Amino acid sequence: MTRNAPELILASSSPRRRELIALLGLPYRIIASRYEEPPAPVETVSLPRLVMQLAEYKASEVARRLGTGWVLGADTLVSLDDEIGIPLGKPGCEEEAIRMLEQLSGRSHYVFTGLALIPPWPEGGRPDPILSVARTRVWFRELSETMIEDYVATGEPMDKAGGYGAQGLAAPLIERIDGDFHNVVGLPLCEVGRMLERAGLDWHRAPRRIQMASDLSPQ
């Protein structure tokens, strides 16, 4: 790794984040974090603090295990409220996905993505992470019962926070977006670039090529 062309390690198995991180044009690897997320809170919490904490836990698990490389962790939550609220996680069944979309119908909601960039892990110490959070407001059009049921029947909502994919079949349901669209997909690239610059890594000066070595198997 050089200062001008750092290799990133994405601590996520999300296919959407894999596609987005490639747009930076940096060499990168995928090593899924083994950190097990706790159940979604059932009471109001500080959502920016929560997503940053979860992102740091995910990235730190991979960084500690590898001991080398710059590790990027991310976590995304959806909420009907602003910064203090109860997050909408991934639906556990079709009925839950329908309930989520009924809540989102005809109103705005917020998408928060926490980010953690961990420097190479030193022996006998713990590096200071660079933390950040991106916030995007999304407005849904009014959805009919049939529209919701037909969308849920596609299966797309089942692995996505809030029960929808902005980059997929839910695109026609979204009336407008205020903020980073890529944040809604799962990885706010503009903020990731700023974090790399804070670390002294000139990502934009790297060769504009895409390299990937994937490692998703347990080690």
ABEGO torsion letter per residue (X at the ends): XBAABBBBBBBBABAAAAAAAAAAGBBBBBBBBABBBBBBBABBBBAAAAAAAAAAAAAAAAAAAAGBEBBBBBBBBBBABBABBBBBBBBABAAAAAAAAAAABGBBBBBBBBBBBBBBBBBGBBBBBBBBBBBBBBBBBBBBAAAAAAAAAAGAAAABBGGBBAABAAAAABABBBEBAAAAAGBBAAAAAAAAAAAGBBAAABBBBBBBBBBABBX
